Amino acid sequence: MGLRGTPTGVLLLTAAVGVTALAAAVVGLTVPVSLPSDDALPAPARFGIAVAAFAVAQLARLRFRTAAGMVSITWGEAALIVCLYLVPAGWLPAAALLGAGTAWTAMSLLTDRRPALELVRITGSLTAATALAVAIASALGRPLLAAPTPALALALTASSVTYLLTSGWLGGATLALRHGVPIGPPLLAALRGKLLMFVGNVAVGLVVVTLLELDARWLLLLPPPLWLLQQTYRHRLRADQERRTWQAFAEATAALNQLDERGVATAAVSGALTLFGAELVDVNVARGDGRWWRYRADLGGQLRDREVDPPGSTEPAEHELVRPLTVGSVGVGELRVHFARSAPPSARERDAVAAFGDALAAALHDAATHRELRLVTERSLYAAAHDQLTGLVNRAAMLDQGDQALRQLAHDHPVALLLLDINQFKEVNDTLGHAAGDQLLRLTANRLAALARPGDLLGRLGGDEFALLLTAVPVVGDRAAPMAYALRQAREIAERLAAPTEVAGVRMSVEVSVGVVVADAGTADLTELLRRADIAMYQAKEGGGSVAAYDSSRDAASTDHLALLAELREALAADDQLVLALQPAVDLATGAPTGVEALIRWRHPRRGWLGPSDFIRPVENSEQLGAFTRYVLDKALAVAADWAREGLDLPISVNLSARSLLDPRLPAEIGEALRRHQVPPRRLVLEITETVVMSELEVIDEVLATLRSMGVQLAVDDFGTGFSSLTFLTRIAVDELKVDRSFVIRMADSPEAAAIVRTTVGLAHELGLRVVAEGVETAEQRTALAELGCTAAQGYHFFKPMPADKINAVLGSLLDTAPGNVFPLRADGAS
């Protein structure tokens, strides 16, 4: 860098141009000239005319801003042509030096406040361009007082083109050197803006020469046309500038449509640089933690960002515009645009910066809001999937992730599940206190995490139970090898955990009982593996050892399941064993019913009343799932048809197994059932669990899409307990979200659970979905749900599941109490 921060390249170019201009002026004045002996104008007068012409040509300038700086359009070519005709060619560089230098000095003093070095560069460039143009004209002819001919017009036009290209190239080179940008863009922008006026200048110059040759008095008619031509140039430039500005404004504001701060700020500084033709743009962003971050871009294409101090309250310089970025009363940052010192911003540019700043403020505010929402969602999802005390995945996440891991393995790949229970944990709690018990759980979790291998899945199931799923079990020919490997790992874990440690100041050894089960990945889900491991763990406790393997001969549940499935066939044929229990969901504000969920119960002749947890799992894993599903749907639609006859227009919800969605015939079977019972499709809601979310099988998407096209509604049951809910909602359109009862129960005491409920309700509202909270048992829970924005709920606080013959009276009473408040179905514009 050289004088006052001016780049060295600009200094060298200015010096070269200045020396060239002086040399051309001096040499030109020493060239002998021959004026006519009867010349009416003395030589000093002709030289004075040339100086005045060059000065007036520069004073009558028009300017427009480009991405690389301000470009001036003058009458230089017209002045050059006239002076070539009136004045000896050798005098013109000196005349240009004096005329242009005087004009630019005057404009600098009155308006631009340009530094002296800049005036030297501009004057030298115009003088050098004049000298080169004079050389071209002299080489092609002798224009001094020559009669107008095509040859003269060609010579004068060629000299004008030379003047244009030379002055344009020198200006572009200066901008390129000053800002470190390629010379091409500023040169092309300048030539494109000057093209129309250049043609007019050449035409005006040739007309003046012609009139001088005919009769100089004709020149008295020129001022009005020249004034009109100047106004035409000004209007055309302004129109082009407006068009480019609005186009650039639209592109710059559209680029702000980003979801993160960096993307918005980067687009802002780059867009503002082009939009305003500025030299430097700063976007200072106020972050939520009180820090400020600056994003800066300059004409050199450099984009930098760093942390800065909060902006001060100093007044901006004359060539700067500063716009505080606010949304309402919330400050989000500051936009600072630095223009060239020689071209301070106009009123139009002040308005444009204000409008762009408002768009930028909104974009930054949206990005910050999206970031906070994403963090809250991530924290909520993390809290829903992890144990708060140990940080390990919880039971629900263990089941979900474990089933995912099993599905990703080959069907016959062996896996092992280790279920651990801390012995005498209750005594630690009772003797040393719950804080000591929590410390012991965290210590055990840390030791287990250190022992787990890549690919293993470790979780805390609750209380003092931990589970470890081993997926990297060696595959060898010996069928007993996987169990031997798993038992070795279990014993090693038991030994490592038994290493003495200190809890609440008491030195102790942690003893555990470990149940081990080994199976092929395709033969059982994680729920079944946990059941078997639990049996093995209690065998370890009863046997007095620390480790025990699962023994199927001691598992009465496996044969019991087989018997249960055989008895289910009889129940499906009997028509009086499987009965519906119906539970209404109600509007929290009005108490009006919004729908009814159909729950299945088994009135077993020998076992008594069985709930879904007693028989649904075996049914889902059997070949009887299709018949069972059709049976439940038929029962539910019969009830809905009965409601219609009594004037009750409410949807009925039926839970659908994920395996049922693998049957492409399901939509046709449901459609036939709807027609048979004469129930509109919109009054059937199929509840699918988030297990469906984990599958990307095309058949499931096709079945759900077909059901949607039929008009059947879809609801996501137990929403929030899985890991792919948001992705699922973008892949498959649903109508309703049901908040899992575990969050409802805990939301009064758990900020995380309340956040999940609030996020789910907000998400449902944004997507136009209904939301129903499950398992509401107390008035406090109902009040909390209403405060969080939840509109509907079901649970024992309102009604227990009831037989079909009793619910009609209940629904009728609810509708009579709150007429007109029935929650609308999708077809009625539900949200």
N, C-alpha and C positions, 0 to 999 in steps of 0.2 A: 504494500500500500504506500502511496506517496502523499502529496500535499493534502492535508486535512482529510485523510481517509480516502482520497481518490485513488482508484486502482492504478497501478503502474502502467498498465497497457493503455489506459485512457490518457495519462500524461504523455506517454511517448507518441501516441497518435496525434494529440493536440499539438505537440511541439513540431512534429513532421508537417502537419497541415499548415501551421502558422508560418514556418520557414518557407514552405512551398508557395504560400500566398504572397508573402513579401517579395520573394524572388520573382514571381510572375509579374507582380505589379511594377517592380523596378525595371525588369528587363523589357516589359511591354512599353514603358514610357520612353525607353531609349531607342526603340525601333523607329527608323525614319518614316514619316508619313507625307503624303502629297495631297493636299486639299486643292480644290479648284481655285484658280486665282480670283475668280469673281464670286467666291463664296460669301453669301450674305451673313453667315454666322461666323464670328471669329472662333479660333480654336478653344480659348477658355470657355466660351459659351457652350460649345458642343460638349466639352468635358463636364461642365456643370449640369447640362441636361442629363448626361449619363448617370452622374452621381445621384441626381434627384430621382430619376426613373428607378434606379435600383433601390433607393430608400423607400419610395412610395410603394413599390412592389412588395417589400417586406412588411411595411406597416399595414397594408390591407390584407392581413393574413386571416386564415380560418384554422381552427385547431380541433383535433379530435383525439380521444384517448384510446390507446391500444393496450394490450396486455404487457407490453414492454415499455410503455411511457407515452408521452404526448407527442403527436406528430403535427407539424405546422404545414399548411398549404398556402402558398403565396402566388403572386403574379410574376414570379421570377422569370419564367420562360417568355412571357409577353415582353417584359422589360428587356430581356436579352436580345430578342429579335429586333425590336425598335432600335436599340443602341447599336447593334451590328450594322444597321442601315444608316444611322445618323453619325456615328462616331468611329474614328479609326480603330480597328480591331485591337491594336496593341495597347490602347488606353483603357480598355474595358476592365482588365483585372484590377487596376488601380481604382477605377470608378466604383467597381463592385466592393472593393475593400473599404472605401470611404462611405459609400451609400449604405451598404448592409451593416457596417460597423456602427454608423450613426443611428440607424433605425433600431437595431437590437439593443444598443445602449439606452436609447430613450425608452423602449418598451420595458427594459429591465428596471429602470429607475421608477417607472410609473406603475407597473403591474407585477412583473414576474419575480423581481428581486433575485435575478440570476447571479451567481458568482462570476468574478472576472475571468476565471479560467474557462467557464462555459461560453462567455461572450467571445473569447479568443477562438475557441473551437468552431463555433457557429460561423463567425465572420471568415475565418480561414477556410472552412469547408466550402462556403458559397463562392469565395474568391477562387479557390482551386478549381471548383466545378466550372466557373466562368472561363478561367484560363483554358481548360481543356476543351470547352465548347467553342471558344474562339479559334483554337487551333484546328478543330474539325471544319468549322465554317470557312476558314481561310484556305484550307486544303481543297475544299470543294468549289470555291469561287471567291470573287472579290465583292462582298455585299455592300461596301460603302457606297451610298448614293447610286446603287445599280438599279437599272430598270427592272420592274417586276417581271419575272419570267419563271416558267416551271423549274428551271435549273436553280434560280435563286431561292424559290420556295423549298426545293429539296435540300439545299445547303442549310437554310435557316431551320428547317424541321430537324435535320440530323444534329445540328448543334444543340437544339432544345432537348432532344432525346438524350444526348450526351450529358447535358446539364442535369436533367432529371435523374439519370442513373447514377451519376457521380455523387451528387448531393445526397441521394437516397442511400447509396452504399456507405458513405462516410457516416451518416446518421445511424444506420443500422449497426455498423461496426462499433460505434461508440456505445450503443446500448448493449451490444453483445459483450463487450469488454467490461462494462461497468457491472452488469448483472450476471455474467458467466453463463449466458444463454447462447444458443446457435444464432447466427446472423440471419438465417433464412426467414423465420417467422416475422420478426419486426420489419425486415426489408419488404417482404411480400405484403404485409399489412399496410405499410406506408404507400407502396406503389398502387395497391388496390384502391386506397382512399384518394390518391392524387390523380387517378387516371382521367376521370371526367373533367376536372379542372385543367389538367395538362392539355387535353384536346382543345378546350376553350381558350386557353392561353395562347396556344400556337395559332388558332384561328384569329384571335384578337390581334396578335402581333402582325400577322400577314395582312389583315385588313388595314391596320394603321400604316404600314409601309406603303400599301397601295394608295391610300388616301393622301399620304405625304407626296407621293409621286404625281397624283392627279392635281390636287389643290389642298393645301394645308388647312384652308378654312373649313373643309368638311369635318375636321376633328372636333369642331364645336358641337357637332351632333352626337358625339360618342359618350359623354358622361351619363345620360339616362340609360342607354343600353348596358353600359358597363355596370351601373348600379344594380339594374335588374339581374344581370348575370351574376353579380356577387351574391344577391339575395337567393337566386336559384341554387348556387353552390351551397350556401348556408343551409337552405331548407333541405337539400338532398343529403347533406352530411348529417343533419340532425335526424332526418327520417331513418337513414341507415343506422345511425348510432342507437336510436330508440329501438329499432327492430332487433339489432344485435344484443342490446341490453336486456330486452324482455326475454329473448330466447335464452340468453345466458342465465338470466334470473330463474327462469323455469327449470333449466337443467341443474343449476346450483341448488335450488330448494328441493328438487326431486331427489338429488343425491343425499340430502340430509335424512332420508327415510331409512335410518339404520336403528338397530336395537342395542347398540353399545356405545359408550361414550367416545372411545377412540375412533370408531367408524364415523360418528357424527362430526367430531371435531376435525378429523382429517379431511372429510368432504367439505367442511365449512371453510377451512383455510385455503384449500386448493380452489374451491369454487369462487370465493371472494377475490382471490388473486386475479383470476380471469375476468370475473364480472366487473370489477371496479378498475381494472388496469392499474392496480396498486404495486408498490415496490415491496411491501412487507405486510403480512397479516398475522395478528396474534389473536388466538382464542384462549382466554383464561377461564378455566372451569372450576367452579366451587364444588368440592366434593362434600358428601354428607358428614365426613369425619372432621371437617374444618380445614382440611388442606386445600391448596390451590394448585392446579396443574395447567401449564402453558403449552399450547400447540402453536408452532410458528412455521410459516412457509414464506419463501422469498422467490424472486424471479429466477434464481439459479436452480430452482427445482428441489432445493433442500427442504426437508420436512423434519423438524426437531420437536421433541417434547421433553419437559422436565418439570420438577416441582419448583414452585416459586412462592415468594411472599405474597400475601394479599395485596391487590392493587391499591396504590395510594389515591389520594383525592386531588392530585395535581392537575392543573388545566392542560388539556392537550395542545400541542403545537398547531400552528396555522395549517400545516399540511397533513394533520392527523384528524381522524374521526374516531371517537370513542362512544360505544353504545352499551350501556348496562343491559345485561340479559336477565329479564325477570318474567316470571309467569304469575300473574296476580301480584301478591306481595312477597313472593318467594324469589330471592336472587339466586340464579344458577350460574352466573359467570359474567364475562365482559368480552366484547368484540372491539378490537383496535385495528384500524386500517391506516397504513402509512402510505401517503401519496408522494409523488415526486415533489421536491421543494419548489421547482419551477412551475408546477401545475397544481395548486391547491384545489381541494374538492369544490364542486359547484353545488348549488342548492338542490339540483336534481340528484346528484350523487349522495347528498346528505339524506334525502328522502329514501333513496334506494338502500343505503346502509341501514337506515332505521327499519325498513320493511324486512330486509334480510336478517337483521338482528332478532326481530320478533319470531321469524320462522325458525331461526337457530335456537332461540330460547325454548320454544315449544319442543323441538327435537331433543335437546339436551335433557329437558325435564322428563320427556317420555322415556328416554334411555335410562335415566336414573330410576324412574318408577319401575321400569321393566327389570332393571338389575335388582332392586329391592324385592320385587315380587318373586324373581327367580331364586334369590337367596332364601326368602321365606319358604318357598315351595321346596327347595332342596333341603332346608333344615327340617321341614315338616315330614318330607318323605324319609329323611334319614332317621328322624325320631320315631316314625312309624315302623321302621325296619330294624331298629337297633335297641338294645337294652341300655337304658339310661345310665345304669350303674357301671357296667363293665365295658360298654362300647361294642360288644359283640352283637351279631345279628340275633334278633329275638325269635320266638317260636314260629310266628307267621312267616317271617323272612326265611328262616331255616327250611321250612316246608317248601316254600316257593322256589328258593334258589336250589335246594336239594333236588326237587323234581326236574328243574331245568338241567342240572348237571347230569342226572340220570338219562334224560332224553338225548343228551349230546353224545353219550357213549354207545358203543355197539351193544346189541341186545344181550350178547353172552359175555360181555366184559364184567369181571367180578368187581364188586365194591364192598366196602366194609363200613359199618356204623358202630361207633363206640359211644355208649351212654354212660355218663359219670355222675355219681352222687357222692357228696361229701359226708362222710360218717361223723356222727355226733355234732352236726352243724347246729342243731337246736340247742345243744348244751352250750356252745360258744355264745350264741345269742343270749341265752338266759343268764349265763354267768358273767360275761364281759360286756354285754350290751349290744344293741343293734349296730352301733357304729363299728364295733369290732367285727361283727358278722359281715358288714359291708366291706371292711378292709380285707377280710379273708376271701371274700368272693372276688374282689379286684385282684388280689394276689394270685389266686387260682387261675383267673382268666388270663393274666399276663404270662404265667408259666405255660399254660396251654398254648397260647398264641406263639410263644417262642419255640414250642415243640412241633407245631403244625408245619407241614411241608407245603410247597407251592401246589395249588390245585385242591388242597383240603378245604373243607368248609366247617368252620367252628362257630358254635352259637350257644347262647344261654337260653334254656327252655323255660326258666322260671325257678324261683327258690334257689336251691343249691344244685340244680341239674344242668349239666353241660352235655352237648352232643358234638361229636367230631366225625364228619363223613370223609372217608378215605377213598379217593377215586383213582389213585395211582397204585392200585394193588397189582403186584407182579402177575403176569399171565404166563403160566407154565403148564406142562402136561399133567402134573400131579393135581388131582382135584382137591386134595387136602392142603395144598400149598397156600391158597389165599387165606384160609382160616388160621393156619400157622403164622403167617405174616401178621395178620390182624391181632392175634393174641400176643405176639412179641411186642407190637406197638403199644398195646394196652398195658402190658406189664411194665414196659419202659416208662410210660406216662405215670403209672401208679408209683413207681420208684422215685421218679423225679419230683413228683408232687409231695412225696413223703419227706423230702429233704427238710431239716429243721428250719424254722423261720420264726420271726417275732411278730405277734399280733397284739396290739394294745398293751405293749410292754411285757407280754407273756410269751416265752419261747415254747413253741409247739410244733408238732409234726402233723401234716395234713394227710389223713388217710381217706381213700376213696374206694367205692365199689364200682366196677366197670362191667357193663353188659356189652357183649360183642356179638354182632350178627353179620354174616357174609351172605351175599346173594348176587345173582346176575342182574345187571342193570335193568333189563327189560322184564323182570319177573315180579317186581313190586315197586310201589311208590314209596316216598320217604315216610309217609304216615304209617304204612305197614311195617317198614323197617324199624321205626321208633317203637311201635308196639312190641315187636319181637325183642328189640334190645332192652326194653323195659322189663320184659319177662326174664331175660338173662341177668339183668342187674339185680333183680330181687333173688334170683338163684344164687348170685355171688354173696349177697348179704346173708341169706339163709345158710349157705355152706360155710361161712366163716372166712372165705378167701376174698381177695381183692378183685379178681377177674373171673368171669364165667362166660362161656359161649352159649348161644341160643340152642335149645334142644326142642325140636318140633314135637317130640313125643310128649312133652310136658305142657304143650300149648293146646288147651281145650278149645280156644276160640276158632282155630282153623277148621275143625270138623263141625263146630257149631254153625259157622258160616255156611257150610255146605247144606246142613239141615235147614237153615233159615231160607235159603234159596228154593229148596224143594217145597217148603211151606208157602212161599210167596206165590208159586204157581196156583196153589189151591185158593189163596186169598184173591188173586186176580179173577178166578172163575166164580167165587162165592158172591161177590157184589155187595157184601155187607161187612167185610172185615176192614178194608181200606176206606177210610172216611175222611172227608175234608173238614179242616178246622179253619175258619175264616177270620181274619183280623183286619179291621178297617184302619186306614190312614186318614188323619183328619187335618184340616187347615188350622194352623196354630192361632190364627187371628179370629176366625169365626166359629170354629168347631165343626164346620161342614165336612162331610166325608169327601175325600179326594180319590179314593180307590180302595180296593180290598185285595189282600194277599191270600191266596189259597195255600194252606199248609196241609200236608198229608199225615195222617195218624193211622196206626195199625192196631185194630182191636183183635189181638191174637187170642185164639180160643184157649191156648195153654199158657202163654207167657204173660198175658194181660196186655195193658196198653203199652205200645212201643212208640217212642218218638223217632223222628227222622235219623237222629244220630245212631240209632240202634240197627237200622237196616239199609239206609241209603247207600253207604259205601259199598257193601257187597252187591247191591243191585247195580250200581254204576259200573262195576267191574265184571258184570255177568252178561249173558246173552239175553236176559229178560228185560234189559233197559228199554228197548223199543216198545214192548207191550206195556210196561209200567208207565212210560211217558204218555202213550195214547190213552191209557186208563185215567190218569190224573187230568189230562186235558179235557177228556170227555166229561168227567165229573164237574170240572170247573165251568165249562161252557154250558152245561145243563143248568147250573146255578145262575149264570149270567142271563140265560134265556128266561128263566123264571122271574128275574128282576125286571126284565123288559116288559113282561106281561103285567107287572104291577106298577109300571111307570118309573122304575129306577134306572136311570141312565148313568151307570158307573163302570169304570174299567175293572177287570179282574186280573190279578197278577199270578203267574205260574212260574215256579223255578224250573229252569231247563239245564240239564247236565251238559257239560262241555262235550262229552262223548256223543250226545244226541246230534250235535251239529256236524258230526262227521258223516251223517246219513243224508245224501242229496235228496232222498225221497221225503224228508221231513216237511218242507213247505207244502207239498201236495197233500200230505196227510192232514196237516193243520187246516189247509183250505177246505178240504172235504168236511172236516169236523165243524168248521164255522158255518158252512152251507147247511149241514144237517141240522144244526141247532138254530139257524137263522140269526146268528150273532154277527154284527158288523165287525170287521177286522180291527177297527180302531179301539174296540172295547176289550181287546186281549193284549195284555202286557207280558212279554216273556222276559224273565229275569235271568241274566247270565252272569256268572262269576268272573272274577279277573283271571281265572285259569285260562279262559279263552284268550285273554290278552297275550299270553306267552306263546300262543301258537300263531304261525304265519302260513298255515296250510290254506291253499286256495279254496278248498271245498268249504271251509268254515266261512270265509268271506263271501263266497257265492251263496251259501244257504242264508246267511244273515241279510245279504242284499236282496235276495228273493223275498224274504219275509217282510222287509221294509217296503218293497214295491207293492206287496199285497195290501199294505196298510196296517200290518201288525206293529205294535209298539215294542221297543226294546228298552230294558233298564239294566244298569250295571249294579249288581248286588255287592254288598260289603265293600263299597268303593273306598279306596285309600289304603287298603291292606296289602295291595300288590305293588309292583314296581313299574308297570308299563301303562298305567291308566291314561296318562296324557297322550302317549303315542297311540293308544287304542282309540281314543276319542277323535284323533285326526284321521284314523284309518277306517273306522266304522261309525256311522252316524247312529246315535242313540237318542232316546227321548227323556230318560230319567236317570238320576244318580241316587243311590241309597247309601247314606253315610253309615259305616259299620258301627254296631252297637258299642264296640270297645272304645271308640273315641267319644261317643255320647256319655258313657259311664264315667270316663276320666276327665272330661273337659272342665269340670268345676275345679279340679285340683291340679290339672296339668295344662300349663300354657301351650305346650306343644300340641296336645290333643285339641284344644280350643282353636289353635291356629290352623290345624288341618280341617276342622269343621268350617271355619270362616273361609279358608281358601277354596274348599269344595263348593260352598254356597256361592262365592263370588265367581268361580269358574263356571258353575251351572248357569248363573245369570248371564254371564258374558256369552255363553254358547247357546242360550235360549232353551235350556233344559229344565225340567222339573227336578227338585231335590227333596228327598224324604229321609228324615233321620230315623234310624231303627233303635229299638230297645229303650225307649223313654219310660222311665219308671217313677220319676218324682216330678213334683211341680217345679222344683228348682231347675231341673234339667230342661223342662219345657220353657221356662222363662229365659234361661241362658240361650237356648236355641233361637227363640224369637229375637233376642237382642243381637244375635249373630246374623240375623237375616234369613234364617231357615223358615220356609213357608209351611211345610207339612211334616208330620211325624206319626209314628205308630209305636205301640208298646203297651205294657201293662198299666201305665198311668192312665191310658184312655180306655182300652178294652183288651181283655185276654182273647186268644183265639176261641171262637165259638162255633157251634154246629150251624149248618146251613138253614135249619128250620127256625133258628132264633135271630139270625142276623138281619132278616128282612124288616122286622119291627124296629131294630136298632137304627138301621139306615133310614127308614122312613121318619123316625123321630128326629134324627139329626137333620134331615133335609127340611122338615117342617120348622125346626128351630131357626135354621139359617137358610131360607130360600134364596136362590139367585147367587149364592156364594160357592156353588160347586166348582171345584178346580177344573178348568177347561182341558179337554183332550187336545192332542196335537192338531187334529183337524180343525179345531176351533181357535187355533192360534195360541196354544199354550206356550209359556216361556218357563 
